[in-house]
Amino acid sequence: MLSYPSAVAAALAARGGIRARVLVWLSAKNRTTGAVETIGIWNGDDHRTITIRGSDRLYHGAGALLDVGQITRETGLTVRTLDVSMSPIAPEVQVALRGYEPRLAPAEVHHAFFDLATDDLLAEPTRVWKGWIDAVSIQTPEEGGEASCTVSIASNAMILTRKVPVKKSDESQRRRDPDDAFFKYADISGQTRVVWGTGDGVQKAPALTVGASVR
């Protein structure tokens, strides 16, 4: 069960009015530089810097984030998906989905609650979803139509679907560490006769028979 900070819980219980916002944070590789960069998008009225786990994050608003699907919380290993609707014409969305490589990019979704009178954040936003971008659908309409963009974020359970590599090559291992020669002979494994501990290749003494003499 999801529990909110005491200040948020008290404001919800008081029923005096509260402003809720959804924050989406993406980390993806820049297609040009290859460096991992981050970008935040939320359904607030303007851009705003919000501190989460001691780090300041800039979230871009003004219509960039349109809607977030219903979040289903359940135990188990089922891979669940959260659909996030974004504005395809927002500059920040263009950067996130076209300037970056969104495939399997880590993503987080937080809920933030603000005081209606002061617009102050009641408590640090609560993370309600964490996973990886599984699919991106951008629909370009005909003239006069309306464009749409949906980002599907798979839950953390998706990591359990990754396949374990059957074998590795010396080349792939060298890319990780040029001095690592562990797989140097991997390509001929099984083709070379190995005699260690098998007795093969070791000269054996001739068998003796009863009454025979040894010269």
N, C-alpha and C positions, 0 to 999 in steps of 0.2 A: 504494500500500500504506500502511495506517495504521501509524504508529509511535508508541509510547507513551514517556513520559519515562523516563530511565535508571533512576530509583528504582523505578518500576512494573515495568519490564522485568526488573530484578534480582529483585524479589519474586516475579514470575511464574516465573522460571527456577529459583528456590530451592525452589519447591513446598512452602513452609512454611505456606501458608494465607494467604488474602487476601479481604477483603470488597469486593465490587463493587456499585456503586450506579448507577442511571440518573437523570439530572437533566433536567427539561424546563423551558424558560424561554419564556414567552409575552409579547409586547408587543401590546396591543390598546387600542382606544378605549373609554373609559368611556361607556356608553350615556346617562348622565345629563349629564355635564359635557362630553363630547366630547374630553377630554384623553387622551393616550396614557399608559397605565399598564402596569406590568409585574407579573408574578407567577410564582413558581417552585414546581414540584411535583416531588417525588422519591419513590423507594420506600424511604426510610429510616424508622426507627422513630419519629422525632419531627422537629420543626422544627429547622433548622440553617442558620446563615449560612456561606456558602462564597465565597471570593474567586476571581473569574474575570477575567482581564485587568485587574487592579488595581481592580475594582469589587466591593463586597460585595453578594451576592445572598442573599436569604432564601428558602429552599426549604421548603415545607410537606410534612410526611410523614404518618405515622400512618394509612397505608392509602389516601391520596389517589390515588397512582399504583399501578395494579395490574399492568400488563404492557406491554411494548414489543415490537413485532414484530421479526422478523429484519431486520437491516440488510444490504442487498446493495450492494457497492461495485464499480462498473464505470465505465469511461470511455465517453464519448459524450454525445449530447444527448437521450437518452431521459428523459422525466419519470417519476421513480420516486416511490412513495408509502410512507410509514412509518405504520403504524397504532399508535396509543397508546391503551391501555385505562385508563380512569380510573373512580373511584368516583363515581357521579352524586349520592350523598348527602353527599359531603364538602363542607364549607362553602367551601373554597378552589376546588374545581371548580365549584361553583355561581356563585361570583363570576367565574371565568374565562370561563365559557360563557354565563352569563345576564346578569351585570352588565356584562360587556364585549361588544364586537362582535367575535366570533372570525373572521369571514369574511376570508380573506386576511391574517390577522394574522401577523407574522413569528414564527418559532419556532426554537429551538435545542435540540439534545439533546446532552448530555455524558455521558461515562463517568467515574466517580470511584472511586478505589481507596483503601481504608483498611486500616491495620494491625489484625490481629485482636486483638492484646494490648492496644494503647493506644487504639485507635479513632481514631488520628491520620490525617489525610489524607497519603498518601505523596507526592503531587505535585498540581499544579494539574490539575483535570479536563480531559480531552481532548474536544474537540468532534467528534462523529461524524456529526452531521446538522444541516443548516440549510436552512430553506425557509419555506413559508407554509401556514397551515391551509387545506386545500382542502375539507374536509367535516367535519361533526359529526353523529353519530348518537346520540340519546338514546332508549333504549327504556324506556317506562313499563310495568311488568308488571301483570298482573291480581293480585288479592288473593292473597297467599301466594307470589307469584312473585319473581324476582330481577331488579332493574333493571340496565341496562348502559349504558355510555357509551364511544364510540369516536371518537377524534379522528384524522383522516387528515392528515398533513403531507406536502405535495408538495415535491419537491426543488427546488433553485435553478434547474434547467433550465426550470421552468415560466415563468420570466420571458420566455423566448424565444417563448412562445405568445401574448404580448400583441400585439394588433393596433395598427398605426400609424393614428392618426386621419387621415381623408381631408381634413377641413377643420375649421376652428374658427370660432366666432362672435365678434363683438366683445364680446358680453355675457360669454362665458366668459373671454375675455382680460382684461376689466376686473375680474373677480373676483380675478384674480391680482395685477393692478396697475391701480388706477383711472386712472392717467395714461398707460397704454399704449394708443395708438390705432392700433396696427399693422393690426388687422383692422376698422377703422372702416367700410370700404366692402366688406367681405367678402360681405355679403348681396346686393350688386348686381354682384359680379364676373362678367364675361362678358356682362352686359347693356348695358354702357356702351361706346360706340364710342371706342376709343383711337387717336390719330393720331400718337403719338410715334414718330418714326423711320420712318414708313411713307410719308411724302410726301403723305398725305391732308390736305386742308385747306390746302395750300400752293399759292398762285397760281402757275401755270406761265406762262412766256413763250410767246407764239404761235410755232408752227413756221414756219420760213422755207423758201421755195422758191427755186430758182435763177432769177435774173433779177427777182425781186420786189424792190420797194423798201420801205423801212421809213419810215413817217411818224411 
